[in-house]
């Protein structure tokens, strides 16, 4: 597994954890709306019946929890760190 694939997996896992924390469709709807998703799309997404892993990879979660937001929360990219360390040596 490459660092890029590992980074993608970690980001998806974090989105999956968020989806699980928002246990009920009503809570999911509120959180998706609060994070900027339009009402109709948020309602469809919150009530879609798919599991957390599927939703973590769906476009609605990528839209409301973009990579930049995860970086802002302190997530570092393994690929970027690997490249930085390669250039340093």
C-alpha positions as CSV (number, residue, x, y, z in Angstrom):
1,X,0.0,0.0,0.0
2,X,1.4,3.4,-1.0
3,X,1.4,6.5,1.2
4,X,-1.2,8.1,-1.0
5,X,-3.6,5.1,-0.6
6,X,-2.9,5.1,3.2
7,X,-3.7,8.8,3.4
8,X,-7.0,8.2,1.5
9,X,-7.9,5.4,3.8
10,X,-7.2,7.4,6.9
11,X,-9.3,10.3,5.7
12,X,-12.1,8.0,4.8
13,X,-11.9,6.3,8.3
14,X,-12.1,9.7,10.0
15,X,-15.2,10.5,8.0
16,X,-16.6,7.1,8.9
17,X,-16.0,7.8,12.6
18,X,-17.9,11.2,12.2
19,X,-20.8,9.4,10.5
20,X,-21.0,6.9,13.3
21,X,-20.9,9.7,15.9
22,X,-23.9,11.2,14.2
23,X,-26.0,8.2,15.2
24,X,-29.5,9.2,14.1
25,X,-30.7,10.5,10.7
26,X,-32.0,13.6,12.3
27,X,-28.6,14.4,13.8
28,X,-26.9,13.6,10.5
29,X,-29.2,16.0,8.7
30,X,-28.5,18.8,11.2
31,X,-24.7,18.2,11.0
32,X,-24.6,18.1,7.2
33,X,-26.7,21.3,7.0
34,X,-24.5,23.0,9.6
35,X,-21.4,22.1,7.6
36,X,-22.9,23.6,4.4
37,X,-24.7,21.0,2.5
38,X,-28.0,22.1,0.9
39,X,-31.2,20.9,2.5
40,X,-32.4,18.4,-0.1
41,X,-29.0,16.8,-0.5
42,X,-28.5,16.6,3.2
43,X,-31.9,15.0,3.8
44,X,-31.3,12.4,1.1
45,X,-27.8,11.6,2.4
46,X,-28.9,11.5,6.1
47,X,-31.7,9.0,5.3
48,X,-30.0,6.9,2.5
49,X,-29.7,3.7,4.5
50,X,-26.2,2.9,3.5
51,X,-23.5,2.1,6.1
52,X,-20.9,4.3,7.6
53,X,-18.0,3.2,5.3
54,X,-20.1,3.8,2.2
55,X,-21.2,7.2,3.4
56,X,-17.6,8.1,4.3
57,X,-16.6,7.7,0.7
58,X,-19.6,9.4,-0.7
59,X,-19.5,12.9,-2.2
60,X,-21.6,14.5,0.5
61,X,-19.1,13.6,3.2
62,X,-16.2,14.8,1.0
63,X,-18.0,18.1,0.5
64,X,-18.7,18.8,4.2
65,X,-15.4,17.3,5.6
66,X,-12.8,18.2,2.9
67,X,-9.2,17.3,3.2
68,X,-8.4,20.9,4.2
69,X,-10.7,20.7,7.2
70,X,-9.0,17.5,8.3
71,X,-5.6,19.2,8.0
72,X,-7.0,22.1,10.1
73,X,-7.9,19.5,12.7
74,X,-4.2,18.4,12.8
75,X,-4.2,15.5,10.4
76,X,-0.8,15.3,8.6
77,X,-0.3,13.6,5.2
78,X,2.0,10.7,5.3
79,X,2.9,11.2,1.7
80,X,3.8,14.9,2.3
81,X,5.9,13.9,5.3
82,X,7.6,11.2,3.3
83,X,8.4,13.6,0.5
84,X,9.6,16.2,3.0
85,X,11.9,13.7,4.7
86,X,13.3,12.5,1.3
87,X,14.2,16.1,0.4
88,X,15.8,16.7,3.8
89,X,18.3,13.9,3.3
